[in-house]
Amino acid sequence: MREQIKKIDPKLIPTRTLNTGAKIPAIGLGTFGSDSIPHEKVAEAVKNAIYGGYRHIDCAAVYLNEPQIGQAIKEVIEEGIVTREELWITSKLWNDQHDNVEASCLKTLKDLQLDYLDLYLVHWPFRNYHAPNCDGDARNPDSKPFDIEDFVETWSEMELLVKKGYVRNIGTSNVTKAKMEAILERVNTIPAVNEMELHPCFQQTELFEFLVKSNIQPIGFSPIGSPNRPERDKTSTDAIDIEDPIVQKIAKRLGVHPVTVCLKWAMQRGQVPIPFSVNPRNYMGNLEASISEPITDEEMEELKSSDKNSRLIKGQVFLWEEANSWEDLWDLNGTITK
Ligand SMILES: NC(=O)c1ccc[n+]([C@@H]2O[C@H](COP(=O)([O-])OP(=O)(O)OC[C@H]3O[C@@H](n4cnc5c(N)ncnc54)[C@H](OP(=O)(O)O)[C@@H]3O)[C@@H](O)[C@H]2O)c1
């Protein structure tokens, strides 16, 4: 496998500075195998991607592959390919563990075979969870709308993780503008990042600009438009980023795959994309996108019109009983939906 990999010097990969002063590599490797890719295959990709120059890996307990990824990380460190300090490892607290923060973090550290995480995120801002591999109609009767008191309680446990040295930075994920406003009014530690869905056909401009203004780094998930996302997250009206005519036009000019344009747009706009891949040609091509010829300012401007407000990861499995539809999770009218 390694003979297929054309290494990229990690020193060339740009970084972004978080509100804590920490520097996060401007692109990372996703590790969610959409409940379908074997954990060993994802772990092998992590190992070879680090060999190829990746330094930032986006993990989560709910992806159920942290033990395999931990082994991969241990092996590249033992091989002398990288040191722990050179890596940026993110993980996430799953929704059913909001009242069990320290134990969950310690479990992730044990699985990943690490002494500390660079970044630990609250995966979703509520305690609603679903069974792995569930279908789109699955509903958990215990699900409730977002509750700021619950969130603040969980967040204060996240802050303790930093004090105890288990975690260097903490952040949120899937938080809307309305929820972030409520959170910022109440917490001592401003989230360092908010991980959220971002791709040319789903730009979330209002939230993105609010985060940048609040000194919270956006991390963009599904940056390619998640073509292999779980079936429960697919609908017939979803936009396909790599088929967008502006994305395709720019790809043609640069002589690159449309995926490269999606990633360049992300990095030049200022978010940190975390594309997933288990294919060496693809994940190394994605890393290369961080150092190859940029998109012009005019093209960046033109790409604004590729936004079709097409959310792919709708989260309907997290809905509570009285909720009407998945839109209720996303506070579309600017206030927190109860
Ligand atoms: N915080 C959250 O709630 C949340 C939610 C969703 C995702 N995430 C994170 O974000 C990561 C990325 O999102 P995602 O996995 O949904 O979608 P994505 O990165 O947009 O798309 C991944 C898919 O694109 C394909 N691909 C990757 N590079 C390619 C290339 N250069 N050319 C052609 N195809 C390519 C991959 O197939 P191959 O393997 O064949 O290359 C893979 O199936 C996840 O893995 C996870 O770490 C976080």
Ligand as a Chemical Component Dictionary entry (heavy atoms), coordinates in Angstrom:
data_LIG
# 
_chem_comp.id                   LIG 
_chem_comp.type                 NON-POLYMER 
_chem_comp.pdbx_formal_charge   0 
_chem_comp.three_letter_code    LIG 
# 
loop_
_chem_comp_atom.comp_id 
_chem_comp_atom.atom_id 
_chem_comp_atom.alt_atom_id 
_chem_comp_atom.type_symbol 
_chem_comp_atom.charge 
_chem_comp_atom.model_Cartn_x 
_chem_comp_atom.model_Cartn_y 
_chem_comp_atom.model_Cartn_z 
_chem_comp_atom.pdbx_ordinal 
LIG N1  N1  N 0  -19.433 16.097 13.917 1  
LIG C1  C1  C 0  -20.330 15.397 13.245 2  
LIG O1  O1  O 0  -21.506 15.289 13.646 3  
LIG C2  C2  C 0  -19.935 14.738 11.964 4  
LIG C3  C3  C 0  -20.931 14.337 11.055 5  
LIG C4  C4  C 0  -20.527 13.743 9.858  6  
LIG C5  C5  C 0  -19.178 13.570 9.587  7  
LIG N2  N2  N 1  -18.222 13.951 10.504 8  
LIG C6  C6  C 0  -16.772 13.782 10.236 9  
LIG O2  O2  O 0  -16.480 14.319 8.959  10 
LIG C7  C7  C 0  -15.834 13.329 8.163  11 
LIG C8  C8  C 0  -16.100 13.556 6.686  12 
LIG O3  O3  O 0  -17.476 13.556 6.393  13 
LIG P1  P1  P 0  -18.169 12.372 5.568  14 
LIG O4  O4  O 0  -17.418 11.134 5.809  15 
LIG O5  O5  O -1 -19.611 12.444 5.911  16 
LIG O6  O6  O 0  -18.114 12.814 4.047  17 
LIG P2  P2  P 0  -17.063 13.376 2.984  18 
LIG O7  O7  O 0  -15.719 13.493 3.551  19 
LIG O8  O8  O 0  -17.705 14.565 2.355  20 
LIG O9  O9  O 0  -17.119 12.226 1.888  21 
LIG C9  C9  C 0  -16.469 11.009 2.066  22 
LIG C10 C10 C 0  -16.633 10.144 0.828  23 
LIG O10 O10 O 0  -16.058 10.779 -0.299 24 
LIG C11 C11 C 0  -15.213 9.869  -1.000 25 
LIG N3  N3  N 0  -13.986 10.593 -1.388 26 
LIG C12 C12 C 0  -13.069 11.138 -0.558 27 
LIG N4  N4  N 0  -12.086 11.729 -1.249 28 
LIG C13 C13 C 0  -12.384 11.546 -2.542 29 
LIG C14 C14 C 0  -11.733 11.928 -3.750 30 
LIG N5  N5  N 0  -10.593 12.622 -3.731 31 
LIG N6  N6  N 0  -12.315 11.562 -4.926 32 
LIG C15 C15 C 0  -13.482 10.863 -4.951 33 
LIG N7  N7  N 0  -14.150 10.474 -3.830 34 
LIG C16 C16 C 0  -13.604 10.813 -2.649 35 
LIG C17 C17 C 0  -14.854 8.776  -0.029 36 
LIG O11 O11 O 0  -14.756 7.522  -0.705 37 
LIG P3  P3  P 0  -13.346 6.722  -0.745 38 
LIG O12 O12 O 0  -13.149 6.143  0.625  39 
LIG O13 O13 O 0  -13.612 5.686  -1.791 40 
LIG O14 O14 O 0  -12.285 7.701  -1.138 41 
LIG C18 C18 C 0  -15.984 8.796  0.982  42 
LIG O15 O15 O 0  -16.938 7.829  0.714  43 
LIG C19 C19 C 0  -16.379 12.015 8.737  44 
LIG O16 O16 O 0  -15.625 10.894 8.359  45 
LIG C20 C20 C 0  -16.325 12.323 10.217 46 
LIG O17 O17 O 0  -14.998 12.196 10.711 47 
LIG C21 C21 C 0  -18.591 14.561 11.668 48 
# 
loop_
_chem_comp_bond.comp_id 
_chem_comp_bond.atom_id_1 
_chem_comp_bond.atom_id_2 
_chem_comp_bond.value_order 
_chem_comp_bond.pdbx_ordinal 
LIG N1  C1  SING 1  
LIG C1  O1  DOUB 2  
LIG C1  C2  SING 3  
LIG C2  C3  SING 4  
LIG C2  C21 DOUB 5  
LIG C3  C4  DOUB 6  
LIG C4  C5  SING 7  
LIG C5  N2  DOUB 8  
LIG N2  C6  SING 9  
LIG N2  C21 SING 10 
LIG C6  O2  SING 11 
LIG C6  C20 SING 12 
LIG O2  C7  SING 13 
LIG C7  C8  SING 14 
LIG C7  C19 SING 15 
LIG C8  O3  SING 16 
LIG O3  P1  SING 17 
LIG P1  O4  DOUB 18 
LIG P1  O5  SING 19 
LIG P1  O6  SING 20 
LIG O6  P2  SING 21 
LIG P2  O7  DOUB 22 
LIG P2  O8  SING 23 
LIG P2  O9  SING 24 
LIG O9  C9  SING 25 
LIG C9  C10 SING 26 
LIG C10 O10 SING 27 
LIG C10 C18 SING 28 
LIG O10 C11 SING 29 
LIG C11 N3  SING 30 
LIG C11 C17 SING 31 
LIG N3  C12 SING 32 
LIG N3  C16 SING 33 
LIG C12 N4  DOUB 34 
LIG N4  C13 SING 35 
LIG C13 C14 SING 36 
LIG C13 C16 DOUB 37 
LIG C14 N5  SING 38 
LIG C14 N6  DOUB 39 
LIG N6  C15 SING 40 
LIG C15 N7  DOUB 41 
LIG N7  C16 SING 42 
LIG C17 O11 SING 43 
LIG C17 C18 SING 44 
LIG O11 P3  SING 45 
LIG P3  O12 DOUB 46 
LIG P3  O13 SING 47 
LIG P3  O14 SING 48 
LIG C18 O15 SING 49 
LIG C19 O16 SING 50 
LIG C19 C20 SING 51 
LIG C20 O17 SING 52 
# 
